[in-house]
Amino acid sequence: MITVVGTGTGASHGTRVPPGAGLVVGARRHLDAVRLPEGAERVVLGPLAPALDTIAEYVDRERPVLVLASGDPGFFGIVRALAERFGPELLDVRPGVSSVAAAFARIGLPWDDAVVVSAHGRDLRTAVNVCRARAKVAVLTGPGAGPAELGAALAGTCGDDRVLVVASALGDPAGERVERLTPAEAAARDWGTAVNVVLCLAGTRTPGPLRTVAGPPVGPSRWALEEGEFAHRDSMITKFEVRALALARLGPRLGDLVWDVGAGSGSVAVECARLGAAVTAVEKTADGVERIRANAAAHGVDVSVVHGVAPEALARLADPDAVFVGGGGRALPAVVTACARRARRTVVVAVAALDRVPAVREALVAAGFACDGVLLQSSRLAPLPGDVTRLAATNPVFLLWGTRPPVLHEGVAE
C-alpha cells in the first residue's frame, strides 16, 4: 500500500502520518516538518521518474510506502502519477486542505465559481488567457510561471479592475503571507520560491449568486446572435450566418487567445469571449473602438481593444490561437500573411469582393496552412403587407479558413 498524505496548508497533519513505512517520499520541507517512521529511507522529491522507480522497488517487495505532498494531492498533485503507475487500488489517499481552498479562505470568498489553472511545469499562456477571460481564477504557480511573470503578461491587457492575490507559505505560522497587488506591482517583485497560488480577481468583493454547478460559468445557450443585439454603424457588422460558420472554424474555448482584426462592431470578438476565449480586437477607427467596448460591456465579457491599423498594430500582441480577419481593404493580403505567421491553429477570413479571394488563399497556403472556403448566400424570411412572407437575400460573402497541420511526434498527431 502507498499512503499519500496531504500536508503543508491549512492545519498540521503530522499526527496522521502512519507508522511502519519503509520508504518516505516528499519535498524536503515536508520531510522536515513531520516525525518520520524510525529506520525509513527518505527520498527528496526532485525529478519524479527516479522517485517512482524507487517506490516501485518497495511495492514489488510488498513494503509500505509513505508519500508526503502539499494540500490535496489529488488536485493537480502526485496522485495522478501514482495511480497511472501503480493503480488506484494501491493508494490510500489522505488529503489536506488544498492551496486554492486555503487562499480563498484567507480572503473570505467562496471558490465554487472559480476557474483553477495550473502553470506549474506548463506554458504560462493558458493561465494568462484564462485570467483575461474569467473574473475569478486561481493559478497554481511554478518556476518561471510565478506572480511576476503572470503580472507582466496581464499588465495592460486586462481592465484596471484586475487584482492579484499572492498567497505564500500557506500553513506556516511564521512565514504565511497573503498580499493584494495590481498586475504591474506583482511584475516588479522578486517572489522567491514560497508562493503557493495566485488568485486573479476582477475586483469583486461579493460572493456572487448561489451556484448549482461548480467551476466556470456555464457557456452561452446560443451564439451567432442577431445583428440587432450589437451596436453597429450602417449595417457594418458580420451577419449572423457568416458569424456562425466563422465561430465553428475558429473554435474559441477557455484558455485560447483570439484576435479579431478589423473588428468593426466587435461582434465576432464578443461571441468568442462569450464562448470562453481571451480576445483582442484590433480596430483602426476611434468610434469603432468605443463601439466594441460598449458591445463587450453590454454582453458582460472582457475584450481587449487595440486602436491601430493592421498589420503594424499586431506586432506588440501575444501570439493567438485563432484569428478572424473581417477587414483590411487593399492591405488584406499583408494582414492575412501577418496573422498566419503568428496563429497557432487557424485563421478565418471574411471577404466580400471576389477579386480578393485568390490573394487571401495564396497568403494562407504560403504560410503552410491547409486552406478551404465557401461562398455563403442566404435569404431571410421577411414579412410583407397582407400577412405574407418573402425571402430577402443578404449580400454574398466568401469565408476562407486556413488550418495549421498538426505537428507529428513519432507518428502521433498533436
C-alpha positions as CSV (number, residue, x, y, z in Angstrom):
1,M,0.0,0.0,0.0
2,I,1.1,3.5,-0.8
3,T,-0.2,6.0,1.7
4,V,-0.3,9.6,0.3
5,V,-0.7,12.3,3.0
6,G,-1.5,15.9,2.2
7,T,0.2,18.4,4.4
8,G,1.6,21.9,4.3
9,T,-1.5,24.1,4.1
10,G,-4.4,24.7,6.5
11,A,-4.0,22.5,9.6
12,S,-1.0,20.3,10.5
13,H,-1.4,16.7,9.5
14,G,1.7,15.3,11.4
15,T,-0.4,13.1,13.6
16,R,-1.9,11.4,10.6
17,V,1.5,10.1,9.3
18,P,1.1,6.3,9.6
19,P,3.9,4.2,11.3
20,G,5.9,1.4,9.7
21,A,6.6,2.9,6.2
22,G,9.9,1.6,4.8
23,L,10.2,4.5,2.3
24,V,9.1,8.1,2.8
25,V,9.0,10.4,-0.3
26,G,8.3,14.1,-0.3
27,A,9.7,17.6,-0.7
28,R,12.4,18.5,1.7
29,R,10.1,20.9,3.6
30,H,7.5,18.1,4.1
31,L,10.1,15.6,5.2
32,D,11.5,18.1,7.8
33,A,8.0,19.0,9.1
34,V,6.8,15.6,10.3
35,R,8.1,12.8,12.5
36,L,9.1,10.0,10.2
37,P,8.9,6.3,11.0
38,E,12.1,5.0,12.6
39,G,14.5,3.5,10.1
40,A,12.6,4.6,7.0
41,E,14.5,5.5,3.8
42,R,14.0,9.1,2.7
43,V,13.7,10.3,-0.9
44,V,13.6,14.0,-1.5
45,L,11.4,14.8,-4.5
46,G,13.1,16.3,-7.5
47,P,12.5,14.7,-10.9
48,L,9.5,12.5,-10.5
49,A,10.7,9.5,-12.5
50,P,13.5,8.3,-10.2
51,A,11.2,8.6,-7.2
52,L,8.6,6.5,-8.9
53,D,11.2,3.9,-9.7
54,T,12.3,3.7,-6.1
55,I,8.6,3.4,-5.0
56,A,8.2,0.5,-7.5
57,E,11.1,-1.4,-5.8
58,Y,9.3,-1.2,-2.4
59,V,5.9,-2.1,-4.0
60,D,7.5,-5.2,-5.6
61,R,8.8,-6.2,-2.2
62,E,5.4,-5.5,-0.7
63,R,6.8,-3.0,1.7
64,P,4.7,0.1,2.7
65,V,5.5,3.5,1.2
66,L,4.6,6.9,2.5
67,V,4.3,9.9,0.1
68,L,4.0,13.4,1.6
69,A,2.5,16.1,-0.7
70,S,1.1,19.7,-0.4
71,G,-2.5,20.2,0.4
72,D,-4.8,17.9,-1.5
73,P,-2.5,15.5,-3.5
74,G,-5.5,14.5,-5.8
75,F,-5.9,18.1,-7.0
76,F,-3.2,18.8,-9.6
77,G,-1.0,16.6,-7.5
78,I,1.0,13.4,-7.3
79,V,-2.0,11.1,-7.0
80,R,-2.4,11.2,-10.8
81,A,1.2,9.9,-11.5
82,L,0.9,7.3,-8.7
83,A,-2.4,6.0,-9.9
84,E,-1.2,5.8,-13.5
85,R,2.0,3.9,-12.5
86,F,0.7,1.6,-9.7
87,G,-3.1,1.7,-10.0
88,P,-5.6,3.5,-7.7
89,E,-6.3,0.3,-5.7
90,L,-2.8,0.5,-4.1
91,L,-3.4,4.1,-2.9
92,D,-4.6,5.3,0.5
93,V,-5.0,9.0,-0.1
94,R,-5.5,11.3,3.0
95,P,-6.0,14.8,1.6
96,G,-5.2,18.0,3.4
97,V,-6.5,21.5,2.6
98,S,-5.6,22.5,-1.0
99,S,-3.7,25.7,-1.5
100,V,-6.6,27.0,-3.6
101,A,-9.2,26.4,-0.8
102,A,-6.8,27.9,1.8
103,A,-6.1,31.0,-0.3
104,F,-9.8,31.7,-0.9
105,A,-10.5,31.1,2.8
106,R,-7.9,33.6,3.8
107,I,-9.7,36.4,1.8
108,G,-13.2,35.2,2.8
109,L,-14.5,34.3,-0.6
110,P,-16.2,31.1,-1.8
111,W,-14.5,29.4,-4.8
112,D,-17.1,27.1,-6.3
113,D,-17.3,29.6,-9.2
114,A,-13.6,29.9,-9.7
115,V,-11.5,28.5,-12.6
116,V,-8.4,26.7,-11.4
117,V,-5.5,26.5,-13.9
118,S,-2.0,25.1,-13.4
119,A,1.1,26.9,-14.7
120,H,3.4,24.5,-12.8
121,G,5.6,22.9,-15.5
122,R,3.3,24.2,-18.2
123,D,3.1,27.0,-20.6
124,L,2.0,30.2,-18.8
125,R,0.0,31.4,-21.8
126,T,-3.0,29.3,-21.0
127,A,-3.2,30.7,-17.4
128,V,-2.8,34.2,-18.8
129,N,-5.7,33.7,-21.3
130,V,-8.0,32.2,-18.6
131,C,-7.2,35.2,-16.3
132,R,-8.1,37.6,-19.1
133,A,-11.4,35.8,-19.8
134,R,-12.7,35.0,-16.4
135,A,-13.4,37.0,-13.3
136,K,-12.2,34.6,-10.6
137,V,-9.2,32.4,-11.4
138,A,-6.7,30.5,-9.2
139,V,-3.3,29.9,-10.8
140,L,-1.0,27.2,-9.4
141,T,2.5,28.6,-10.0
142,G,5.9,27.2,-10.7
143,P,9.4,28.2,-11.7
144,G,9.3,30.7,-14.5
145,A,5.5,31.0,-14.1
146,G,5.0,32.9,-10.9
147,P,3.3,36.2,-9.8
148,A,5.9,38.3,-11.6
149,E,5.6,36.6,-14.9
150,L,1.8,36.4,-14.6
151,G,1.6,40.1,-13.7
152,A,3.8,41.1,-16.6
153,A,1.7,39.2,-19.0
154,L,-1.6,40.7,-17.7
155,A,-0.5,44.3,-17.2
156,G,-2.0,46.3,-20.0
157,T,-4.2,43.5,-21.4
158,C,-6.9,43.4,-18.7
159,G,-9.1,46.1,-17.4
160,D,-8.0,48.2,-14.4
161,D,-10.2,46.1,-12.1
162,R,-7.9,43.0,-12.1
163,V,-6.3,42.3,-8.7
164,L,-3.8,39.6,-8.0
165,V,-3.8,37.9,-4.6
166,V,-0.5,36.2,-4.0
167,A,-0.6,33.5,-1.2
168,S,2.8,32.4,0.0
169,A,3.9,29.8,2.6
170,L,0.3,28.8,3.4
171,G,0.1,27.0,6.7
172,D,3.4,28.3,8.0
173,P,2.6,30.3,11.2
174,A,5.8,32.3,10.8
175,G,6.0,32.8,7.1
176,E,2.5,32.9,5.7
177,R,1.7,36.0,3.6
178,V,-1.4,36.9,1.6
179,E,-1.0,40.1,-0.5
180,R,-3.2,42.0,-2.9
181,L,-1.5,43.8,-5.8
182,T,-2.1,45.1,-9.3
183,P,-0.6,43.0,-12.1
184,A,2.1,45.8,-12.6
185,E,3.0,45.7,-8.9
186,A,3.3,41.9,-9.0
187,A,5.5,42.1,-12.1
188,A,8.0,44.3,-10.3
189,R,8.7,41.9,-7.3
190,D,11.0,39.0,-6.8
191,W,8.8,36.4,-5.2
192,G,11.2,33.6,-4.4
193,T,10.0,30.0,-4.1
194,A,7.4,30.2,-1.3
195,V,4.4,31.1,-3.4
196,N,1.6,28.5,-3.3
197,V,-1.1,30.1,-5.5
198,V,-2.1,33.3,-7.2
199,L,-5.7,34.4,-7.4
200,C,-6.7,36.7,-10.2
201,L,-9.9,38.6,-9.4
202,A,-12.0,41.0,-11.4
203,G,-12.2,43.5,-8.5
204,T,-15.3,41.9,-7.0
205,R,-15.6,41.7,-3.2
206,T,-19.0,40.0,-3.2
207,P,-19.5,36.2,-3.0
208,G,-21.7,36.1,-6.1
209,P,-25.0,34.2,-6.7
210,L,-25.8,30.8,-5.4
211,R,-24.3,28.1,-7.7
212,T,-25.6,24.7,-8.8
213,V,-22.6,23.7,-10.9
214,A,-19.1,24.3,-9.7
215,G,-16.4,25.8,-12.0
216,P,-16.5,28.5,-14.7
217,P,-19.9,29.9,-15.7
218,V,-22.0,27.6,-17.9
219,G,-21.5,28.6,-21.6
220,P,-24.0,30.6,-23.6
221,S,-27.2,28.9,-24.6
222,R,-26.9,30.4,-28.1
223,W,-24.4,32.1,-30.4
224,A,-24.4,33.7,-33.8
225,L,-26.5,36.4,-32.2
226,E,-28.8,38.7,-34.2
227,E,-27.2,41.9,-35.6
228,G,-29.7,43.9,-33.5
229,E,-28.0,42.6,-30.3
230,F,-24.9,44.7,-31.2
231,A,-24.4,48.4,-31.7
232,H,-23.1,48.9,-35.3
233,R,-22.8,51.6,-37.9
234,D,-24.7,51.4,-41.2
235,S,-25.1,47.6,-41.1
236,M,-21.3,47.3,-41.0
237,I,-21.4,44.0,-39.0
238,T,-20.6,40.4,-39.7
239,K,-24.0,38.8,-40.4
240,F,-25.1,36.0,-38.1
241,E,-25.0,33.3,-40.8
242,V,-21.3,34.2,-41.5
243,R,-20.6,34.6,-37.9
244,A,-22.0,31.1,-37.1
245,L,-19.6,29.4,-39.6
246,A,-16.7,31.6,-38.6
247,L,-17.1,30.6,-34.9
248,A,-17.3,26.9,-35.9
249,R,-13.9,27.3,-37.7
250,L,-12.3,29.4,-35.0
251,G,-13.3,27.1,-32.2
252,P,-12.8,29.6,-29.4
253,R,-12.5,28.0,-26.0
254,L,-11.3,28.7,-22.4
255,G,-7.5,29.1,-22.5
256,D,-7.4,30.3,-26.1
257,L,-6.4,33.8,-27.3
258,V,-8.3,35.0,-30.4
259,W,-7.6,38.1,-32.5
260,D,-10.5,39.9,-34.2
261,V,-8.7,42.1,-36.8
262,G,-10.6,44.9,-38.4
263,A,-13.2,44.2,-35.7
264,G,-15.7,46.9,-36.7
265,S,-18.6,46.4,-34.2
266,G,-16.7,43.6,-32.4
267,S,-19.5,41.1,-32.9
268,V,-17.0,38.2,-33.6
269,A,-14.8,39.3,-30.7
270,V,-17.7,39.4,-28.3
271,E,-19.0,36.0,-29.4
272,C,-15.6,34.4,-28.9
273,A,-15.3,35.9,-25.5
274,R,-18.8,34.6,-24.6
275,L,-17.5,31.1,-25.5
276,G,-14.6,31.4,-23.1
277,A,-11.7,32.7,-25.1
278,A,-9.5,35.7,-24.2
279,V,-9.9,38.2,-27.1
280,T,-8.0,41.1,-28.6
281,A,-9.9,43.2,-31.1
282,V,-7.9,45.5,-33.5
283,E,-9.8,48.4,-34.9
284,K,-8.5,51.5,-36.8
285,T,-11.3,53.9,-36.1
286,A,-11.8,55.7,-32.8
287,D,-15.6,55.4,-32.9
288,G,-15.2,51.7,-33.7
289,V,-13.0,51.2,-30.6
290,E,-15.7,52.7,-28.4
291,R,-18.4,50.7,-30.1
292,I,-16.5,47.4,-29.4
293,R,-16.0,48.3,-25.8
294,A,-19.7,49.2,-25.4
295,N,-20.8,45.9,-27.0
296,A,-18.4,43.9,-24.8
297,A,-19.8,45.6,-21.7
298,A,-23.4,45.0,-22.9
299,H,-22.7,41.3,-23.1
300,G,-20.7,41.1,-19.9
301,V,-17.4,40.0,-21.4
302,D,-13.8,41.3,-21.4
303,V,-12.4,42.2,-24.8
304,S,-9.0,44.0,-25.0
305,V,-9.3,46.6,-27.7
306,V,-6.3,47.9,-29.7
307,H,-6.7,51.2,-31.6
308,G,-4.5,50.8,-34.6
309,V,-4.0,49.7,-38.2
310,A,-3.1,46.1,-39.1
311,P,-0.7,44.6,-39.8
312,E,1.5,47.2,-37.9
313,A,-0.7,47.1,-34.8
314,L,-0.3,43.3,-34.5
315,A,3.5,43.4,-33.7
316,R,3.1,44.0,-30.0
317,L,0.4,41.4,-29.4
318,A,0.8,38.0,-27.9
319,D,0.6,35.1,-30.4
320,P,-3.0,34.0,-30.9
321,D,-4.5,30.5,-31.2
322,A,-7.0,31.7,-33.8
323,V,-7.6,34.8,-35.8
324,F,-10.7,36.3,-37.5
325,V,-10.0,38.9,-40.2
326,G,-13.0,40.9,-41.1
327,G,-11.4,43.9,-42.7
328,G,-8.2,45.0,-44.4
329,G,-9.0,46.7,-47.7
330,R,-6.1,46.7,-50.1
331,A,-3.8,45.6,-47.3
332,L,-5.8,42.4,-46.8
333,P,-3.1,40.0,-48.2
334,A,-0.4,41.6,-45.9
335,V,-2.8,41.4,-42.9
336,V,-3.6,37.7,-43.6
337,T,0.1,36.9,-44.0
338,A,1.0,38.6,-40.7
339,C,-1.8,36.8,-38.9
340,A,-1.0,33.4,-40.5
341,R,2.7,33.7,-39.4
342,R,1.6,34.1,-35.8
343,A,-1.6,32.0,-35.4
344,R,-1.1,28.6,-33.7
345,R,-4.2,26.9,-35.0
346,T,-6.3,28.7,-37.6
347,V,-7.1,31.9,-39.5
348,V,-10.6,32.7,-40.8
349,V,-11.1,35.5,-43.3
350,A,-14.4,37.1,-44.4
351,V,-14.2,38.6,-47.9
352,A,-16.9,40.4,-49.8
353,A,-15.0,41.1,-53.1
354,L,-14.4,38.2,-55.4
355,D,-11.1,39.6,-56.7
356,R,-9.5,39.4,-53.2
357,V,-10.2,35.7,-52.7
358,P,-7.1,34.4,-54.7
359,A,-4.7,36.7,-52.7
360,V,-6.1,35.6,-49.4
361,R,-5.9,31.9,-50.3
362,E,-2.4,32.4,-51.6
363,A,-1.4,34.1,-48.3
364,L,-2.8,31.2,-46.2
365,V,-1.2,28.5,-48.3
366,A,2.2,30.3,-48.4
367,A,2.1,30.3,-44.6
368,G,1.8,26.5,-44.5
369,F,-1.9,26.3,-43.8
370,A,-4.4,23.9,-45.4
371,C,-6.9,26.2,-47.0
372,D,-10.6,25.8,-47.6
373,G,-13.6,28.1,-48.1
374,V,-17.2,28.6,-49.1
375,L,-19.4,31.2,-50.6
376,L,-22.2,32.0,-48.2
377,Q,-25.5,33.2,-49.7
378,S,-28.6,33.3,-47.6
379,S,-32.2,34.6,-47.8
380,R,-34.1,35.5,-44.7
381,L,-37.8,35.4,-44.1
382,A,-39.2,39.0,-44.4
383,P,-42.8,40.0,-43.8
384,L,-44.9,41.8,-46.4
385,P,-48.2,43.6,-46.1
386,G,-51.2,41.2,-46.1
387,D,-49.7,38.7,-43.7
388,V,-47.4,37.1,-46.3
389,T,-43.7,36.4,-46.3
390,R,-41.0,36.8,-48.9
391,L,-37.3,35.9,-49.0
392,A,-34.9,38.8,-48.6
393,A,-31.4,37.9,-49.9
394,T,-28.3,39.0,-47.9
395,N,-25.1,40.1,-49.6
396,P,-22.9,37.1,-50.5
397,V,-19.7,36.6,-48.5
398,F,-16.7,34.4,-49.1
399,L,-15.4,32.8,-46.0
400,L,-12.0,31.3,-46.2
401,W,-10.1,29.5,-43.5
402,G,-6.6,28.1,-43.1
403,T,-5.8,25.4,-40.6
404,R,-2.3,24.7,-39.4
405,P,-1.4,21.0,-40.0
406,P,-0.9,19.0,-36.7
407,V,2.7,18.5,-35.6
408,L,3.8,14.9,-35.6
409,H,5.8,13.5,-32.7
410,E,7.0,10.0,-33.5
411,G,4.0,9.4,-35.8
412,V,1.4,10.7,-33.3
413,A,-0.5,13.9,-34.3
414,E,-0.6,16.6,-31.6
